[in-house]
């Protein structure tokens, strides 16, 4: 494997968010960046797009190769196209969006994991993100394997990306079901996202079902090294963080590489975190009733 693993950075029109992301990439010592700067939709976002491109051109602490889209592709098409191009040029890479910031050591840890599992077909990707709601108990400081892939700071190899764009998210969902994995095995949010993926021009749920279709594993750290700084009014594809707001990120854990076997707690943790709508509504109503009762009975 090449000694340099690039970061593939996707940016659009939020220079303030990108500034924080570039600061963390510099702190992580990233040596090579392939940046894909999406085009503007019109006058409303033209200034933001121009500012983002100016920031990318000004990077002098890493080698930078910039693709400036002449038109607005949107998140899904920009990422699917860009990752496909990089997969044809590099034997491993890390995908990073312009509103993600990471703790020191994240890049080095992810690169080490990519090198460790490069030739193991059971492992399809590496991510630097997890969350207490879906982290198995008892893992200590060791990473763990999950059947559900991730879209926040993740790395992979061309072998895993192969076939990603051959089918839509819904087609991959169907293929996973034919292989014995139910559509909601890792949360009721997945089939909903798959049904909306083409209309919303998103990509991540396709990546998740691509893993489930091929029974591939994603390596997750024991705690999150990544935070999302884009949960605000400027977000195009991210809602408010809510229950998924992460605790303060921690530096990279020790290098410890387990045998690729999915942690048996993963499925149920994801299903509990993303239950069917009727159960989510019921829990919401119960919480409101509980708060109402507590306020009435409080001294």
N, C-alpha and C positions, 0 to 999 in steps of 0.2 A: 504494500500500500504506500502511496505517496506520503512523504513526510509532512506535507502541508494539506490540511483539510480545510476547504473554504467555508465561509459563512455565506449563505445565499439570503440576501436581505431584500425584503419587499416593502416598498414605501409608496406613499400616495401624496397626501396634501396636509400633513400635520407636522410642521417643522418643530414645534415645541416638544412633541412626543419623540420625534426622531432624534432630537438633540440628546435627550436622556439615554436613548438606546445606543447612540454612537459613543457616548461617554462610557457606558458599561462595556461595550465591545473593545474600546481602547484599554480600559482597565484589565480586561481579560486577555490582552495581548493577541488579539486576532490578527493574523498576518495577511490574509487574503479575503476580500469581500467581492462577491458578485452582486451588484445592486440592480434591482428591477424597479424603476420609477414609473408608476402608472401615469397615464395622461389625464388631462383635465376633462371635465364634463361640459365646461362652459365658463363664462366670466366669473361665476360665483366661487369657483375653486382654483382659478388660474393662478392667483397670487400664491396660494399655499403650495401648489405644484411647483411653481418656479423657485420658491424658497427651499423646498426639499431638495431639488436638484442642485441648487447652489451649495447646500450643505454637503451633499455627496461629493461634488467636484472639489470641495475644499479639504477633503481628508488627505492628510500628509503623513499619517502614522501607520498606514497599511497600504498594500497594493490594492487598488480598486478598479474594477471593470464595471462600467455603468451601461445599462440598457435603458434608454429613455423612450417609453412607449409614445408613439405619435397620436394615439387615440386612447380613450379610457376603456380598459378591458374589464375593470372590476376585479374584486379580490380573487374569485374563483379562477377565472381565465388567466389572470396574471400569474398566479402561483402554479397552476397546472402547466402552463406553457414554460415558465421559467425553470421550474424544477426538472421538467423533461429535458430542457437544453443542457442543464448542468449535469444531469445523470449520464448524458452522452459524452461528457468530457472528463469527469472525475470519478474515482472509484469509491469515494465517500464524501459526504457533505452534510452541513448543518443548516437547517432552515430557520430563519429568524424574521419576525415581522416588526414593523416600525414602532410598535407600542409595547414591546416586551423588554424588560430590564432584568438583569441577572446578577447574582452574587459573584464575588471573586472566585476563580477556579472553575466556573461553569464550563467554559470552552475546553479547558484542559481535561476535565473529567469526561465530558462527552466524547472528545477525541479518543481518549484512552479506551472507553467502552466500545467505540466504533472499531478500533483496532483489535480489541479482544474478541469480538464476536463477528468479525468480517467474514469468516468462512463457515459460519454456523447457520444453516438455512432455517433453523427453528426461530431465530431472532430476526425480525423484520425491521425493527427500529429502536432508537434510544431516545429518551426524553429527559429533560432536566426539571420537569414539572410533576408535582403530585399535590394532593390536598388531604388534610386530616380526615375528611369525610370518606375518602376512598382508600386510605392507606391501611393495609392490614396490620393487625396488632402483633406485637412480639417480634418485629423484624429488626429492632435495634438500629444499628448504623449501616446495615447492608441494603443495597438496592434489591428490588424484587421484580418479578415478571408478571405482566398483566396481558390479558387477551385483548383489551381495548387499547387502541393506539391513541396518540396525543398529537395536538397541533400547536402547542406552545413550546418553542425551542426544542426541536427534534432533529435527529440525525438519522441517516439511512445510507443505503448502498444502491447502485443501479439494479442489482438483482431483485431487490424488494419493490422498487418502483415499477418494474416491468409489468405491463398490463393495466396500470392504474387508469389510463385514459381510454382503454378499450371498451369500458362499460360505464354507464351512469351509476349514481349511487343506488338507485332503485334496482338496477340490474344486479349490482353486487350484493345488495340485500337478498334478492331472490337466490343468487348463487350460494350465499352463506346458508340460507334455509335449506337448499337442496343438499348441502353438505352436513346438515344436522344441527346447525346453530340457529336458534330462533331469533327473529328480528329484534326482540327486546331482551335478549339474554343478558346484555350489559346495560340495561336501562331503557325505559320507555321513551326517552327523548330521541333515541337513534332513529326509529322508523319515522317519527314526525319530521326530523331534520332531513332524512332521505327523500321524503315526499316533497319537501320544499327546496331542495338543493338546486335544481335547475332554474326555478323561478327566481330564487334569491342570488344565484350565481355564487354559491359557496362550494367548498371543496373538501373540508375536513371530514365530514361524515362518510364520504367516499373512501377516504384513506382508512377510516376505522373499519368499514365493511370489507375493504380490501384485505386487511389483516384477518378478519373473521372468515372470509372466503377461503383463505389459504392456511388457516389455523396457525398464523404467525404470532409471535410474542413481541411485546414492547417492554424494554427495560426502564423502570422508573426508579428514581432515587428514594431514599428513606424519608427525606423531607424535601420541600420545594426549594429550588435555587432560583426560581423565576417568579416575577410578579408582572401584572398587567397594569400599565399606566394609562390605558386608553378607555377605561370605563367612564365616559363622560358624554356630554352632548355632541361632541365632534365625531363620535364613533359611527362607522357605517354598518358594521356587522356585529357589534358587541353590545349587549344589554348591560344594565347596571349589575355590578358584581354580586350584590346581595349575599346569599349564603355561600357563594364561592369566593368571597374575599379571603385571600390567604394570609396566614400569620406572617410576621416579618421573615423574609427569606434568610436562609443560613448559607454559609460557605459550603463548598463541595465536601461531601463525605469522604472518608478514606477509600482508597481503591480496593474494592473487594468484589469479585466477579462470580456470582453464583452459577450453578448449573441451570440451563434454561428449562425451567418448569414453572408453569403458572402458579402463583399463590392461590390456594383453594378458596380464599376469602374474597377474591376480586369480584366475581360475578355478583354475589349477594350484596356487596358494598355498593356497586354501581346501581343495582336494582333498587336498593333502599334509598340511595341518593336521588334517583330519577324514577319514582314510581309512576304507574299509570295515572292519568289526569284525575280520574274519580277519587283516587286515594290522596292525591295532592290537595284537591279541593276539600276533602273531608278533614285532612290534617289542618288546613288553614282555618276551617270553621271551628274546629276544636280549640285551636290556639286562641282564636278570638273569644270564644265562650269562656275559656279558662281565664284570660285576662280580664274579661268583664266580671266574672265571679270574684276574682281576687281583688278587684277594685272595690266591689261592693262589701266584701268582708274584711277589708283592711281596717285596722283600728284608727 
